[in-house]
Amino acid sequence: MKIRVKLISMDGPPPKGFDDFGEAELNLTGGPSVTDLLNEIALSREETYMVLINGETSPPSGRDTQLLSDGDDVAIFPPMQGG
């Protein structure tokens, strides 16, 4: 299944497979969850990322059970700091 992923405002170079704009189309197998996707792109497990799937928020508490579907658009934001 193909998932489109956009990394927004990430520090450093994008992960392997992502273009210079932080975008990638990933081929995932099985019925991957949001957590599986975050593991696949090797984002730090110590951070809590904001994740939008097709424009809808994916709360951290449900990411282990929320399954992705073919053609989903996923946007991932890092934690924000400041005040």
PDB file of N, CA, C and O in Angstrom:
ATOM      1  N   MET A   1       0.838  -1.170   0.000  1.00  0.00           N
ATOM      2  CA  MET A   1       0.000   0.000   0.000  1.00  0.00           C
ATOM      3  C   MET A   1       0.887   1.239   0.000  1.00  0.00           C
ATOM      4  O   MET A   1       1.955   1.253   0.612  1.00  0.00           O
ATOM      5  N   LYS A   2       0.433   2.269  -0.690  1.00  0.00           N
ATOM      6  CA  LYS A   2       1.204   3.512  -0.775  1.00  0.00           C
ATOM      7  C   LYS A   2       0.603   4.567   0.141  1.00  0.00           C
ATOM      8  O   LYS A   2      -0.607   4.791   0.162  1.00  0.00           O
ATOM      9  N   ILE A   3       1.490   5.207   0.898  1.00  0.00           N
ATOM     10  CA  ILE A   3       1.123   6.285   1.822  1.00  0.00           C
ATOM     11  C   ILE A   3       1.982   7.495   1.459  1.00  0.00           C
ATOM     12  O   ILE A   3       3.193   7.363   1.280  1.00  0.00           O
ATOM     13  N   ARG A   4       1.375   8.651   1.351  1.00  0.00           N
ATOM     14  CA  ARG A   4       2.137   9.885   1.123  1.00  0.00           C
ATOM     15  C   ARG A   4       2.402  10.537   2.475  1.00  0.00           C
ATOM     16  O   ARG A   4       1.487  10.734   3.274  1.00  0.00           O
ATOM     17  N   VAL A   5       3.670  10.868   2.715  1.00  0.00           N
ATOM     18  CA  VAL A   5       4.065  11.433   4.008  1.00  0.00           C
ATOM     19  C   VAL A   5       4.765  12.760   3.778  1.00  0.00           C
ATOM     20  O   VAL A   5       5.605  12.886   2.887  1.00  0.00           O
ATOM     21  N   LYS A   6       4.411  13.747   4.587  1.00  0.00           N
ATOM     22  CA  LYS A   6       5.042  15.074   4.561  1.00  0.00           C
ATOM     23  C   LYS A   6       5.531  15.380   5.972  1.00  0.00           C
ATOM     24  O   LYS A   6       4.744  15.417   6.918  1.00  0.00           O
ATOM     25  N   LEU A   7       6.834  15.598   6.104  1.00  0.00           N
ATOM     26  CA  LEU A   7       7.425  15.996   7.382  1.00  0.00           C
ATOM     27  C   LEU A   7       7.492  17.514   7.396  1.00  0.00           C
ATOM     28  O   LEU A   7       8.063  18.114   6.485  1.00  0.00           O
ATOM     29  N   ILE A   8       6.921  18.139   8.408  1.00  0.00           N
ATOM     30  CA  ILE A   8       6.825  19.591   8.467  1.00  0.00           C
ATOM     31  C   ILE A   8       7.729  20.133   9.569  1.00  0.00           C
ATOM     32  O   ILE A   8       7.647  19.687  10.714  1.00  0.00           O
ATOM     33  N   SER A   9       8.583  21.083   9.233  1.00  0.00           N
ATOM     34  CA  SER A   9       9.444  21.800  10.197  1.00  0.00           C
ATOM     35  C   SER A   9      10.350  20.876  11.010  1.00  0.00           C
ATOM     36  O   SER A   9      10.578  21.113  12.196  1.00  0.00           O
ATOM     37  N   MET A  10      10.861  19.836  10.379  1.00  0.00           N
ATOM     38  CA  MET A  10      11.775  18.933  11.070  1.00  0.00           C
ATOM     39  C   MET A  10      13.186  19.509  11.048  1.00  0.00           C
ATOM     40  O   MET A  10      13.592  20.159  10.085  1.00  0.00           O
ATOM     41  N   ASP A  11      13.920  19.262  12.121  1.00  0.00           N
ATOM     42  CA  ASP A  11      15.320  19.683  12.187  1.00  0.00           C
ATOM     43  C   ASP A  11      16.191  18.702  11.417  1.00  0.00           C
ATOM     44  O   ASP A  11      15.899  17.507  11.359  1.00  0.00           O
ATOM     45  N   GLY A  12      17.249  19.212  10.834  1.00  0.00           N
ATOM     46  CA  GLY A  12      18.215  18.363  10.161  1.00  0.00           C
ATOM     47  C   GLY A  12      17.740  17.864   8.811  1.00  0.00           C
ATOM     48  O   GLY A  12      16.665  18.229   8.336  1.00  0.00           O
ATOM     49  N   PRO A  13      18.566  17.021   8.200  1.00  0.00           N
ATOM     50  CA  PRO A  13      18.201  16.493   6.881  1.00  0.00           C
ATOM     51  C   PRO A  13      17.039  15.508   6.993  1.00  0.00           C
ATOM     52  O   PRO A  13      16.861  14.865   8.028  1.00  0.00           O
ATOM     53  N   PRO A  14      16.250  15.391   5.923  1.00  0.00           N
ATOM     54  CA  PRO A  14      15.129  14.457   5.969  1.00  0.00           C
ATOM     55  C   PRO A  14      15.632  13.012   6.028  1.00  0.00           C
ATOM     56  O   PRO A  14      16.746  12.725   5.590  1.00  0.00           O
ATOM     57  N   PRO A  15      14.810  12.098   6.570  1.00  0.00           N
ATOM     58  CA  PRO A  15      15.197  10.689   6.617  1.00  0.00           C
ATOM     59  C   PRO A  15      15.375  10.107   5.214  1.00  0.00           C
ATOM     60  O   PRO A  15      14.922  10.691   4.229  1.00  0.00           O
ATOM     61  N   LYS A  16      16.028   8.970   5.136  1.00  0.00           N
ATOM     62  CA  LYS A  16      16.249   8.281   3.870  1.00  0.00           C
ATOM     63  C   LYS A  16      14.910   8.046   3.166  1.00  0.00           C
ATOM     64  O   LYS A  16      13.927   7.634   3.783  1.00  0.00           O
ATOM     65  N   GLY A  17      14.899   8.317   1.865  1.00  0.00           N
ATOM     66  CA  GLY A  17      13.689   8.125   1.072  1.00  0.00           C
ATOM     67  C   GLY A  17      12.841   9.370   0.927  1.00  0.00           C
ATOM     68  O   GLY A  17      11.901   9.385   0.132  1.00  0.00           O
ATOM     69  N   PHE A  18      13.155  10.429   1.686  1.00  0.00           N
ATOM     70  CA  PHE A  18      12.404  11.674   1.610  1.00  0.00           C
ATOM     71  C   PHE A  18      13.155  12.669   0.741  1.00  0.00           C
ATOM     72  O   PHE A  18      14.386  12.682   0.729  1.00  0.00           O
ATOM     73  N   ASP A  19      12.415  13.508   0.009  1.00  0.00           N
ATOM     74  CA  ASP A  19      13.075  14.523  -0.802  1.00  0.00           C
ATOM     75  C   ASP A  19      13.488  15.707   0.073  1.00  0.00           C
ATOM     76  O   ASP A  19      13.263  15.701   1.283  1.00  0.00           O
ATOM     77  N   ASP A  20      14.089  16.713  -0.542  1.00  0.00           N
ATOM     78  CA  ASP A  20      14.581  17.879   0.203  1.00  0.00           C
ATOM     79  C   ASP A  20      13.467  18.683   0.859  1.00  0.00           C
ATOM     80  O   ASP A  20      13.731  19.509   1.733  1.00  0.00           O
ATOM     81  N   PHE A  21      12.232  18.450   0.451  1.00  0.00           N
ATOM     82  CA  PHE A  21      11.092  19.155   1.020  1.00  0.00           C
ATOM     83  C   PHE A  21      10.398  18.343   2.108  1.00  0.00           C
ATOM     84  O   PHE A  21       9.354  18.747   2.620  1.00  0.00           O
ATOM     85  N   GLY A  22      10.985  17.188   2.464  1.00  0.00           N
ATOM     86  CA  GLY A  22      10.423  16.343   3.511  1.00  0.00           C
ATOM     87  C   GLY A  22       9.220  15.541   3.065  1.00  0.00           C
ATOM     88  O   GLY A  22       8.367  15.194   3.883  1.00  0.00           O
ATOM     89  N   GLU A  23       9.138  15.240   1.773  1.00  0.00           N
ATOM     90  CA  GLU A  23       8.009  14.478   1.260  1.00  0.00           C
ATOM     91  C   GLU A  23       8.475  13.137   0.714  1.00  0.00           C
ATOM     92  O   GLU A  23       9.570  13.022   0.163  1.00  0.00           O
ATOM     93  N   ALA A  24       7.621  12.117   0.876  1.00  0.00           N
ATOM     94  CA  ALA A  24       7.926  10.792   0.348  1.00  0.00           C
ATOM     95  C   ALA A  24       6.633  10.024   0.123  1.00  0.00           C
ATOM     96  O   ALA A  24       5.620  10.264   0.779  1.00  0.00           O
ATOM     97  N   GLU A  25       6.696   9.101  -0.817  1.00  0.00           N
ATOM     98  CA  GLU A  25       5.625   8.140  -0.987  1.00  0.00           C
ATOM     99  C   GLU A  25       6.212   6.805  -0.557  1.00  0.00           C
ATOM    100  O   GLU A  25       7.150   6.300  -1.173  1.00  0.00           O
ATOM    101  N   LEU A  26       5.652   6.240   0.502  1.00  0.00           N
ATOM    102  CA  LEU A  26       6.184   5.012   1.077  1.00  0.00           C
ATOM    103  C   LEU A  26       5.295   3.838   0.720  1.00  0.00           C
ATOM    104  O   LEU A  26       4.070   3.959   0.694  1.00  0.00           O
ATOM    105  N   ASN A  27       5.911   2.705   0.445  1.00  0.00           N
ATOM    106  CA  ASN A  27       5.197   1.450   0.221  1.00  0.00           C
ATOM    107  C   ASN A  27       5.281   0.652   1.507  1.00  0.00           C
ATOM    108  O   ASN A  27       6.361   0.210   1.898  1.00  0.00           O
ATOM    109  N   LEU A  28       4.156   0.467   2.164  1.00  0.00           N
ATOM    110  CA  LEU A  28       4.109  -0.279   3.414  1.00  0.00           C
ATOM    111  C   LEU A  28       3.331  -1.569   3.194  1.00  0.00           C
ATOM    112  O   LEU A  28       2.417  -1.618   2.371  1.00  0.00           O
ATOM    113  N   THR A  29       3.696  -2.611   3.932  1.00  0.00           N
ATOM    114  CA  THR A  29       3.018  -3.889   3.781  1.00  0.00           C
ATOM    115  C   THR A  29       2.100  -4.150   4.963  1.00  0.00           C
ATOM    116  O   THR A  29       2.235  -3.545   6.027  1.00  0.00           O
ATOM    117  N   GLY A  30       1.169  -5.058   4.753  1.00  0.00           N
ATOM    118  CA  GLY A  30       0.246  -5.431   5.823  1.00  0.00           C
ATOM    119  C   GLY A  30      -0.738  -4.311   6.103  1.00  0.00           C
ATOM    120  O   GLY A  30      -1.054  -3.502   5.231  1.00  0.00           O
ATOM    121  N   GLY A  31      -1.209  -4.282   7.326  1.00  0.00           N
ATOM    122  CA  GLY A  31      -2.117  -3.236   7.784  1.00  0.00           C
ATOM    123  C   GLY A  31      -1.396  -2.368   8.795  1.00  0.00           C
ATOM    124  O   GLY A  31      -1.622  -2.505   9.998  1.00  0.00           O
ATOM    125  N   PRO A  32      -0.519  -1.465   8.325  1.00  0.00           N
ATOM    126  CA  PRO A  32       0.314  -0.702   9.252  1.00  0.00           C
ATOM    127  C   PRO A  32      -0.480   0.304  10.080  1.00  0.00           C
ATOM    128  O   PRO A  32      -1.428   0.926   9.601  1.00  0.00           O
ATOM    129  N   SER A  33      -0.068   0.440  11.319  1.00  0.00           N
ATOM    130  CA  SER A  33      -0.656   1.452  12.204  1.00  0.00           C
ATOM    131  C   SER A  33       0.163   2.737  12.084  1.00  0.00           C
ATOM    132  O   SER A  33       1.217   2.760  11.450  1.00  0.00           O
ATOM    133  N   VAL A  34      -0.335   3.789  12.697  1.00  0.00           N
ATOM    134  CA  VAL A  34       0.407   5.048  12.725  1.00  0.00           C
ATOM    135  C   VAL A  34       1.753   4.831  13.433  1.00  0.00           C
ATOM    136  O   VAL A  34       2.774   5.362  12.994  1.00  0.00           O
ATOM    137  N   THR A  35       1.757   4.062  14.512  1.00  0.00           N
ATOM    138  CA  THR A  35       3.009   3.759  15.219  1.00  0.00           C
ATOM    139  C   THR A  35       3.978   3.025  14.303  1.00  0.00           C
ATOM    140  O   THR A  35       5.174   3.315  14.320  1.00  0.00           O
ATOM    141  N   ASP A  36       3.490   2.082  13.507  1.00  0.00           N
ATOM    142  CA  ASP A  36       4.346   1.374  12.560  1.00  0.00           C
ATOM    143  C   ASP A  36       4.995   2.346  11.581  1.00  0.00           C
ATOM    144  O   ASP A  36       6.177   2.212  11.262  1.00  0.00           O
ATOM    145  N   LEU A  37       4.226   3.324  11.103  1.00  0.00           N
ATOM    146  CA  LEU A  37       4.767   4.327  10.183  1.00  0.00           C
ATOM    147  C   LEU A  37       5.863   5.135  10.856  1.00  0.00           C
ATOM    148  O   LEU A  37       6.928   5.336  10.272  1.00  0.00           O
ATOM    149  N   LEU A  38       5.619   5.603  12.078  1.00  0.00           N
ATOM    150  CA  LEU A  38       6.626   6.398  12.789  1.00  0.00           C
ATOM    151  C   LEU A  38       7.904   5.585  13.001  1.00  0.00           C
ATOM    152  O   LEU A  38       9.006   6.125  12.908  1.00  0.00           O
ATOM    153  N   ASN A  39       7.759   4.294  13.283  1.00  0.00           N
ATOM    154  CA  ASN A  39       8.929   3.424  13.433  1.00  0.00           C
ATOM    155  C   ASN A  39       9.642   3.235  12.102  1.00  0.00           C
ATOM    156  O   ASN A  39      10.872   3.225  12.051  1.00  0.00           O
ATOM    157  N   GLU A  40       8.881   3.085  11.031  1.00  0.00           N
ATOM    158  CA  GLU A  40       9.443   2.874   9.692  1.00  0.00           C
ATOM    159  C   GLU A  40      10.350   4.024   9.275  1.00  0.00           C
ATOM    160  O   GLU A  40      11.395   3.804   8.662  1.00  0.00           O
ATOM    161  N   ILE A  41       9.953   5.247   9.604  1.00  0.00           N
ATOM    162  CA  ILE A  41      10.776   6.392   9.196  1.00  0.00           C
ATOM    163  C   ILE A  41      11.754   6.807  10.288  1.00  0.00           C
ATOM    164  O   ILE A  41      12.431   7.829  10.179  1.00  0.00           O
ATOM    165  N   ALA A  42      11.817   5.995  11.347  1.00  0.00           N
ATOM    166  CA  ALA A  42      12.832   6.133  12.406  1.00  0.00           C
ATOM    167  C   ALA A  42      12.822   7.500  13.083  1.00  0.00           C
ATOM    168  O   ALA A  42      13.874   8.104  13.293  1.00  0.00           O
ATOM    169  N   LEU A  43      11.626   7.983  13.422  1.00  0.00           N
ATOM    170  CA  LEU A  43      11.548   9.211  14.211  1.00  0.00           C
ATOM    171  C   LEU A  43      11.765   8.865  15.674  1.00  0.00           C
ATOM    172  O   LEU A  43      11.409   7.773  16.118  1.00  0.00           O
ATOM    173  N   SER A  44      12.337   9.772  16.407  1.00  0.00           N
ATOM    174  CA  SER A  44      12.640   9.550  17.819  1.00  0.00           C
ATOM    175  C   SER A  44      11.401   9.123  18.584  1.00  0.00           C
ATOM    176  O   SER A  44      10.343   9.742  18.465  1.00  0.00           O
ATOM    177  N   ARG A  45      11.534   8.071  19.364  1.00  0.00           N
ATOM    178  CA  ARG A  45      10.405   7.598  20.173  1.00  0.00           C
ATOM    179  C   ARG A  45      10.252   8.437  21.435  1.00  0.00           C
ATOM    180  O   ARG A  45       9.257   8.310  22.149  1.00  0.00           O
ATOM    181  N   GLU A  46      11.232   9.294  21.715  1.00  0.00           N
ATOM    182  CA  GLU A  46      11.174  10.124  22.912  1.00  0.00           C
ATOM    183  C   GLU A  46      10.380  11.409  22.682  1.00  0.00           C
ATOM    184  O   GLU A  46      10.077  12.135  23.628  1.00  0.00           O
ATOM    185  N   GLU A  47      10.048  11.682  21.434  1.00  0.00           N
ATOM    186  CA  GLU A  47       9.287  12.884  21.099  1.00  0.00           C
ATOM    187  C   GLU A  47       7.836  12.496  20.821  1.00  0.00           C
ATOM    188  O   GLU A  47       7.555  11.380  20.385  1.00  0.00           O
ATOM    189  N   THR A  48       6.929  13.420  21.076  1.00  0.00           N
ATOM    190  CA  THR A  48       5.530  13.221  20.726  1.00  0.00           C
ATOM    191  C   THR A  48       5.229  14.105  19.527  1.00  0.00           C
ATOM    192  O   THR A  48       5.225  15.331  19.638  1.00  0.00           O
ATOM    193  N   TYR A  49       4.982  13.493  18.404  1.00  0.00           N
ATOM    194  CA  TYR A  49       4.725  14.222  17.169  1.00  0.00           C
ATOM    195  C   TYR A  49       3.226  14.422  16.980  1.00  0.00           C
ATOM    196  O   TYR A  49       2.413  13.586  17.374  1.00  0.00           O
ATOM    197  N   MET A  50       2.884  15.553  16.365  1.00  0.00           N
ATOM    198  CA  MET A  50       1.502  15.757  15.941  1.00  0.00           C
ATOM    199  C   MET A  50       1.376  15.096  14.576  1.00  0.00           C
ATOM    200  O   MET A  50       2.181  15.351  13.680  1.00  0.00           O
ATOM    201  N   VAL A  51       0.366  14.249  14.422  1.00  0.00           N
ATOM    202  CA  VAL A  51       0.169  13.523  13.176  1.00  0.00           C
ATOM    203  C   VAL A  51      -1.234  13.800  12.652  1.00  0.00           C
ATOM    204  O   VAL A  51      -2.221  13.679  13.378  1.00  0.00           O
ATOM    205  N   LEU A  52      -1.302  14.170  11.386  1.00  0.00           N
ATOM    206  CA  LEU A  52      -2.582  14.354  10.706  1.00  0.00           C
ATOM    207  C   LEU A  52      -2.688  13.300   9.609  1.00  0.00           C
ATOM    208  O   LEU A  52      -1.756  13.110   8.828  1.00  0.00           O
ATOM    209  N   ILE A  53      -3.814  12.626   9.555  1.00  0.00           N
ATOM    210  CA  ILE A  53      -4.079  11.661   8.500  1.00  0.00           C
ATOM    211  C   ILE A  53      -5.265  12.177   7.712  1.00  0.00           C
ATOM    212  O   ILE A  53      -6.379  12.283   8.225  1.00  0.00           O
ATOM    213  N   ASN A  54      -5.004  12.494   6.459  1.00  0.00           N
ATOM    214  CA  ASN A  54      -6.041  13.079   5.593  1.00  0.00           C
ATOM    215  C   ASN A  54      -6.689  14.291   6.263  1.00  0.00           C
ATOM    216  O   ASN A  54      -7.897  14.502   6.156  1.00  0.00           O
ATOM    217  N   GLY A  55      -5.862  15.085   6.956  1.00  0.00           N
ATOM    218  CA  GLY A  55      -6.322  16.311   7.590  1.00  0.00           C
ATOM    219  C   GLY A  55      -6.941  16.144   8.961  1.00  0.00           C
ATOM    220  O   GLY A  55      -7.322  17.136   9.584  1.00  0.00           O
ATOM    221  N   GLU A  56      -7.054  14.907   9.455  1.00  0.00           N
ATOM    222  CA  GLU A  56      -7.643  14.641  10.770  1.00  0.00           C
ATOM    223  C   GLU A  56      -6.552  14.263  11.768  1.00  0.00           C
ATOM    224  O   GLU A  56      -5.648  13.494  11.441  1.00  0.00           O
ATOM    225  N   THR A  57      -6.635  14.800  12.976  1.00  0.00           N
ATOM    226  CA  THR A  57      -5.644  14.528  14.015  1.00  0.00           C
ATOM    227  C   THR A  57      -5.674  13.065  14.440  1.00  0.00           C
ATOM    228  O   THR A  57      -6.735  12.462  14.602  1.00  0.00           O
ATOM    229  N   SER A  58      -4.472  12.513  14.615  1.00  0.00           N
ATOM    230  CA  SER A  58      -4.323  11.158  15.150  1.00  0.00           C
ATOM    231  C   SER A  58      -3.774  11.295  16.567  1.00  0.00           C
ATOM    232  O   SER A  58      -2.585  11.571  16.732  1.00  0.00           O
ATOM    233  N   PRO A  59      -4.607  11.109  17.601  1.00  0.00           N
ATOM    234  CA  PRO A  59      -4.130  11.293  18.976  1.00  0.00           C
ATOM    235  C   PRO A  59      -3.103  10.228  19.358  1.00  0.00           C
ATOM    236  O   PRO A  59      -3.237   9.071  18.961  1.00  0.00           O
ATOM    237  N   PRO A  60      -2.079  10.609  20.126  1.00  0.00           N
ATOM    238  CA  PRO A  60      -1.030   9.655  20.517  1.00  0.00           C
ATOM    239  C   PRO A  60      -1.571   8.392  21.179  1.00  0.00           C
ATOM    240  O   PRO A  60      -1.000   7.315  21.004  1.00  0.00           O
ATOM    241  N   SER A  61      -2.652   8.503  21.930  1.00  0.00           N
ATOM    242  CA  SER A  61      -3.174   7.344  22.658  1.00  0.00           C
ATOM    243  C   SER A  61      -3.746   6.263  21.744  1.00  0.00           C
ATOM    244  O   SER A  61      -3.889   5.119  22.175  1.00  0.00           O
ATOM    245  N   GLY A  62      -4.075   6.592  20.501  1.00  0.00           N
ATOM    246  CA  GLY A  62      -4.679   5.607  19.612  1.00  0.00           C
ATOM    247  C   GLY A  62      -3.815   5.183  18.445  1.00  0.00           C
ATOM    248  O   GLY A  62      -4.285   4.460  17.567  1.00  0.00           O
ATOM    249  N   ARG A  63      -2.568   5.612  18.410  1.00  0.00           N
ATOM    250  CA  ARG A  63      -1.724   5.356  17.244  1.00  0.00           C
ATOM    251  C   ARG A  63      -1.331   3.897  17.066  1.00  0.00           C
ATOM    252  O   ARG A  63      -1.028   3.470  15.952  1.00  0.00           O
ATOM    253  N   ASP A  64      -1.332   3.132  18.142  1.00  0.00           N
ATOM    254  CA  ASP A  64      -1.001   1.704  18.011  1.00  0.00           C
ATOM    255  C   ASP A  64      -2.107   0.938  17.296  1.00  0.00           C
ATOM    256  O   ASP A  64      -1.843  -0.082  16.659  1.00  0.00           O
ATOM    257  N   THR A  65      -3.343   1.422  17.395  1.00  0.00           N
ATOM    258  CA  THR A  65      -4.475   0.702  16.819  1.00  0.00           C
ATOM    259  C   THR A  65      -5.070   1.386  15.590  1.00  0.00           C
ATOM    260  O   THR A  65      -5.871   0.779  14.878  1.00  0.00           O
ATOM    261  N   GLN A  66      -4.693   2.634  15.329  1.00  0.00           N
ATOM    262  CA  GLN A  66      -5.226   3.338  14.160  1.00  0.00           C
ATOM    263  C   GLN A  66      -4.475   2.868  12.918  1.00  0.00           C
ATOM    264  O   GLN A  66      -3.277   3.112  12.774  1.00  0.00           O
ATOM    265  N   LEU A  67      -5.195   2.190  12.025  1.00  0.00           N
ATOM    266  CA  LEU A  67      -4.572   1.638  10.831  1.00  0.00           C
ATOM    267  C   LEU A  67      -4.618   2.625   9.678  1.00  0.00           C
ATOM    268  O   LEU A  67      -5.567   3.393   9.521  1.00  0.00           O
ATOM    269  N   LEU A  68      -3.563   2.579   8.877  1.00  0.00           N
ATOM    270  CA  LEU A  68      -3.481   3.411   7.690  1.00  0.00           C
ATOM    271  C   LEU A  68      -4.082   2.656   6.508  1.00  0.00           C
ATOM    272  O   LEU A  68      -4.134   1.426   6.507  1.00  0.00           O
ATOM    273  N   SER A  69      -4.534   3.406   5.501  1.00  0.00           N
ATOM    274  CA  SER A  69      -5.123   2.824   4.298  1.00  0.00           C
ATOM    275  C   SER A  69      -4.360   3.295   3.077  1.00  0.00           C
ATOM    276  O   SER A  69      -3.706   4.337   3.099  1.00  0.00           O
ATOM    277  N   ASP A  70      -4.451   2.516   2.015  1.00  0.00           N
ATOM    278  CA  ASP A  70      -3.806   2.868   0.758  1.00  0.00           C
ATOM    279  C   ASP A  70      -4.251   4.266   0.321  1.00  0.00           C
ATOM    280  O   ASP A  70      -5.443   4.573   0.309  1.00  0.00           O
ATOM    281  N   GLY A  71      -3.282   5.100  -0.034  1.00  0.00           N
ATOM    282  CA  GLY A  71      -3.581   6.450  -0.508  1.00  0.00           C
ATOM    283  C   GLY A  71      -3.694   7.509   0.563  1.00  0.00           C
ATOM    284  O   GLY A  71      -3.938   8.674   0.250  1.00  0.00           O
ATOM    285  N   ASP A  72      -3.523   7.133   1.830  1.00  0.00           N
ATOM    286  CA  ASP A  72      -3.597   8.134   2.905  1.00  0.00           C
ATOM    287  C   ASP A  72      -2.513   9.188   2.744  1.00  0.00           C
ATOM    288  O   ASP A  72      -1.404   8.901   2.292  1.00  0.00           O
ATOM    289  N   ASP A  73      -2.857  10.412   3.122  1.00  0.00           N
ATOM    290  CA  ASP A  73      -1.897  11.517   3.202  1.00  0.00           C
ATOM    291  C   ASP A  73      -1.620  11.757   4.673  1.00  0.00           C
ATOM    292  O   ASP A  73      -2.539  12.016   5.449  1.00  0.00           O
ATOM    293  N   VAL A  74      -0.349  11.673   5.059  1.00  0.00           N
ATOM    294  CA  VAL A  74       0.041  11.832   6.455  1.00  0.00           C
ATOM    295  C   VAL A  74       0.986  13.020   6.586  1.00  0.00           C
ATOM    296  O   VAL A  74       1.980  13.106   5.866  1.00  0.00           O
ATOM    297  N   ALA A  75       0.685  13.922   7.489  1.00  0.00           N
ATOM    298  CA  ALA A  75       1.559  15.057   7.798  1.00  0.00           C
ATOM    299  C   ALA A  75       2.029  14.888   9.241  1.00  0.00           C
ATOM    300  O   ALA A  75       1.233  14.599  10.135  1.00  0.00           O
ATOM    301  N   ILE A  76       3.341  15.072   9.455  1.00  0.00           N
ATOM    302  CA  ILE A  76       3.919  14.883  10.774  1.00  0.00           C
ATOM    303  C   ILE A  76       4.665  16.154  11.174  1.00  0.00           C
ATOM    304  O   ILE A  76       5.519  16.651  10.440  1.00  0.00           O
ATOM    305  N   PHE A  77       4.320  16.666  12.355  1.00  0.00           N
ATOM    306  CA  PHE A  77       4.930  17.880  12.892  1.00  0.00           C
ATOM    307  C   PHE A  77       5.716  17.508  14.156  1.00  0.00           C
ATOM    308  O   PHE A  77       5.261  16.681  14.946  1.00  0.00           O
ATOM    309  N   PRO A  78       6.898  18.120  14.349  1.00  0.00           N
ATOM    310  CA  PRO A  78       7.624  17.873  15.588  1.00  0.00           C
ATOM    311  C   PRO A  78       7.005  18.660  16.739  1.00  0.00           C
ATOM    312  O   PRO A  78       6.185  19.550  16.513  1.00  0.00           O
ATOM    313  N   PRO A  79       7.391  18.338  17.967  1.00  0.00           N
ATOM    314  CA  PRO A  79       6.908  19.126  19.098  1.00  0.00           C
ATOM    315  C   PRO A  79       7.371  20.577  18.958  1.00  0.00           C
ATOM    316  O   PRO A  79       8.484  20.841  18.502  1.00  0.00           O
ATOM    317  N   MET A  80       6.525  21.490  19.348  1.00  0.00           N
ATOM    318  CA  MET A  80       6.852  22.927  19.277  1.00  0.00           C
ATOM    319  C   MET A  80       7.309  23.412  20.637  1.00  0.00           C
ATOM    320  O   MET A  80       6.814  22.971  21.674  1.00  0.00           O
ATOM    321  N   GLN A  81       8.261  24.324  20.613  1.00  0.00           N
ATOM    322  CA  GLN A  81       8.739  24.919  21.854  1.00  0.00           C
ATOM    323  C   GLN A  81       8.570  26.417  21.769  1.00  0.00           C
ATOM    324  O   GLN A  81       8.442  26.986  20.685  1.00  0.00           O
ATOM    325  N   GLY A  82       8.571  27.035  22.910  1.00  0.00           N
ATOM    326  CA  GLY A  82       8.475  28.486  22.928  1.00  0.00           C
ATOM    327  C   GLY A  82       7.276  28.930  23.746  1.00  0.00           C
ATOM    328  O   GLY A  82       6.644  28.136  24.443  1.00  0.00           O
ATOM    329  N   GLY A  83       6.992  30.172  23.646  1.00  0.00           N
ATOM    330  CA  GLY A  83       5.869  30.638  24.447  1.00  0.00           C
ATOM    331  C   GLY A  83       5.404  31.974  24.011  1.00  0.00           C
ATOM    332  O   GLY A  83       4.459  32.517  24.584  1.00  0.00           O
TER     333      GLY A  83
END
